[in-house]
């Protein structure tokens, strides 16, 4: 069984790596703004432009960046708990891998998946085509859900550890 310190180090390492990756994929948004949209934007798109920031990858980039910062914070929390005593981290390893898988899946479904869905429903993002948009957003929702389940696992695990320590 891993200790809180070992799990904390895993969260910090993966969090920092995914943060650097999140910053790197943010250059795709900059490139999109420089080059412009691949297709002509439709009337409906213009009504929702503030929601989407005019780039299809905004949600996935920001989810990876914010999620990685969350992992770093969780890692620091586990490291702080590990300084008090080397408590077994219980489900911490599973939570770590759910968070990592969730953020990688967010990139694959939101960033890479955009091009896959655009092959099936060309202009789905700009027109918009509801079936394509819904399929693409559902995949991203599932991916963010993986991360969320991992963070719920962290919450439950930290509550268990702190209750044990206070008893």
SVG drawing of the C-alpha trace seen along z (x, -y; Angstrom):
<svg xmlns="http://www.w3.org/2000/svg" viewBox="-29 -37 36 39">
<polyline fill="none" stroke="black" stroke-width="0.4" points="0.0,0.0 1.3,-3.4 1.8,-6.1 0.4,-9.6 3.9,-10.9 4.2,-8.5 0.8,-9.4 1.5,-13.1 4.7,-12.9 2.7,-11.1 0.1,-13.9 2.7,-16.6 4.7,-14.9 1.7,-14.2 0.2,-17.6 3.3,-19.5 3.7,-17.4 0.1,-17.9 0.3,-21.6 3.3,-21.9 1.3,-19.9 -1.8,-22.1 0.3,-25.2 1.7,-23.6 -1.7,-22.7 -2.8,-26.3 -0.7,-27.3 -3.3,-25.6 -5.8,-28.2 -3.3,-31.0 -2.8,-29.4 -6.5,-29.2 -6.8,-33.0 -3.9,-33.8 -5.1,-31.5 -8.9,-32.0 -11.7,-29.5 -11.5,-26.6 -15.1,-27.2 -17.3,-30.2 -19.1,-30.8 -22.9,-30.6 -25.4,-32.9 -26.0,-30.6 -22.3,-30.4 -22.1,-34.2 -24.8,-34.2 -22.7,-31.8 -19.2,-33.2 -18.7,-34.4 -19.5,-31.0 -17.0,-29.3 -14.3,-32.0 -14.5,-31.3 -12.1,-28.3 -13.2,-24.7 -10.3,-23.6 -10.8,-26.2 -12.7,-23.8 -10.2,-21.0 -7.2,-23.2 -8.6,-25.0 -9.8,-21.7 -6.3,-20.2 -4.7,-23.3 -7.1,-23.7 -7.2,-20.0 -3.4,-19.8 -3.3,-22.7 -5.8,-20.8 -3.6,-17.7 -0.6,-19.8 -2.7,-21.1 -3.9,-17.6 -0.3,-16.4 0.8,-19.1 -2.0,-18.1 -0.9,-14.5 2.7,-15.6 1.6,-17.7 -0.4,-14.7 2.6,-12.5 4.8,-14.8 2.6,-14.1 2.8,-10.3 3.3,-7.7 -0.4,-6.8 -1.4,-4.4 -3.2,-6.3 -5.9,-3.8 -7.5,-4.5 -5.1,-7.4 -3.4,-5.4 -6.7,-4.8 -7.7,-8.5 -4.3,-9.5 -4.8,-7.3 -8.4,-8.4 -7.3,-12.0 -4.5,-11.4 -6.7,-9.3 -9.4,-11.9 -7.1,-14.8 -5.5,-12.8 -9.0,-11.8 -10.1,-15.5 -7.3,-16.2 -8.0,-13.2 -11.8,-13.8 -11.8,-17.6 -8.7,-18.4 -8.0,-15.4 -11.7,-14.4 -12.7,-17.7 -10.9,-16.6 -12.5,-13.2 -16.0,-14.6 -15.4,-17.2 -14.6,-14.4 -18.0,-12.9 -20.0,-16.1 -18.0,-18.8 -18.6,-22.3 -20.4,-20.8 -18.8,-23.4 -19.4,-26.5 -22.8,-25.8 -23.6,-24.2 -24.7,-20.6 -26.4,-19.4 -25.6,-15.7 -21.9,-16.4 -21.7,-19.0 -23.6,-16.8 -21.4,-13.7 -18.2,-15.8 -19.4,-17.4 -20.6,-14.1 -17.2,-12.6 -15.6,-15.6 -18.2,-15.4 -17.3,-11.7 -13.6,-12.6 -14.1,-15.4 -16.2,-13.0 -13.3,-10.6 -11.3,-13.4 -14.2,-14.3 -14.5,-10.7 -10.8,-10.8 -11.1,-14.0 -14.1,-12.6 -11.9,-9.7 -9.3,-12.1 -11.9,-13.9 -13.1,-10.6 -9.5,-9.4 -8.4,-12.6 -11.4,-12.6 -10.6,-9.0 -7.0,-9.9 -7.7,-13.0 -10.4,-11.3 -7.9,-8.6 -5.2,-11.1 -7.5,-13.1 -8.8,-10.0"/>
</svg>
